[in-house]
Amino acid sequence: MAENKDVKKITEEELKLIQEKVGAINQLQMQVGGLEVQKQMAVAQVQVVQGELSEVQKGLEEAYGQVSVNLQDGTITEIPEGDEQPSKED
């Protein structure tokens, strides 16, 4: 194959710079993908713990009736009928 003398090229320095930037972008995209997987796993764990909390709340409701629980000291306050609230307070 004959060499075409009219072929234009960027400088080696320019090529190296472009390759570095493309490599950096590729690495960052891989990191983002890894973080997305971690996020999805954390979201799934939150859902599991929320389900477990719901079960604990059901048990407390069976033991104490409709009450609100103070998360700082564990005291309970009865919830008047018709005033539905979650069984916990901040």
C-alpha atoms as one frame of an Amber mdcrd trajectory, in Angstrom:
protein
   0.000   0.000   0.000   1.463   3.344  -0.949   1.928   5.975   1.722  -0.183
   9.088   1.245   2.013  12.111   1.889  -1.042  14.388   2.121  -2.263  12.761
   5.362  -2.422  15.333   8.130  -1.926  14.425  11.780  -2.151  16.176  15.085
   1.021  16.411  17.125   2.058  13.601  19.466   1.461  15.990  22.393  -2.082
  16.744  21.211  -2.792  13.048  20.663  -1.498  12.184  24.140  -3.672  14.921
  25.682  -6.797  13.652  23.904  -6.035  10.059  24.928  -5.578  11.125  28.563
  -8.910  12.974  28.594 -10.791  10.076  26.971  -9.176   7.672  29.442 -10.174
   9.906  32.364 -13.768  10.068  31.110 -13.897   6.278  30.746 -12.564   5.779
  34.277 -15.048   8.264  35.726 -17.908   6.548  33.910 -16.837   3.238  35.470
 -16.792   4.886  38.916 -20.282   6.295  38.340 -21.484   2.816  37.395 -20.005
   1.384  40.589 -21.628   4.105  42.660 -24.970   3.445  40.975 -24.740  -0.223
  41.962 -23.938   0.794  45.558 -26.906   3.183  45.516 -29.275   0.469  44.302
 -28.021  -1.904  46.997 -28.518   0.773  49.674 -32.049   1.499  48.440 -32.859
  -2.216  48.640 -31.465  -2.349  52.190 -33.603   0.647  53.184 -36.678  -1.181
  51.904 -35.778  -4.287  53.913 -35.275  -2.290  57.111 -38.536  -0.392  56.514
 -40.315  -3.744  56.293 -38.657  -4.871  59.516 -39.700  -1.615  61.221 -43.265
  -2.182  60.071 -43.229  -5.614  61.716 -41.894  -4.126  64.968 -44.605  -1.461
  64.847 -47.285  -4.132  64.402 -45.958  -5.969  67.449 -45.983  -2.785  69.507
 -49.521  -2.042  68.364 -50.615  -5.509  69.468 -48.949  -5.019  72.860 -49.868
  -1.388  73.568 -52.641  -0.452  71.127 -52.560   2.709  69.028 -49.711   4.676
  70.582 -47.040   7.123  69.588 -43.525   6.210  70.739 -40.967   8.849  71.706
 -37.735   7.663  70.069 -35.549   9.508  72.595 -36.839   7.959  75.817 -39.299
   5.214  74.819 -42.331   6.800  76.434 -45.652   6.111  74.761 -48.668   8.330
  74.302 -52.058   6.947  73.367 -53.408   8.170  70.053 -57.057   9.221  70.287
 -59.331   7.190  68.011 -59.706   8.724  64.572 -56.343  10.518  64.933 -54.231
   7.991  63.037 -50.477   8.657  63.279 -47.394   6.578  62.722 -46.364   4.757
  65.901 -43.172   6.806  66.256 -42.126  10.411  66.741 -38.883  12.189  65.848
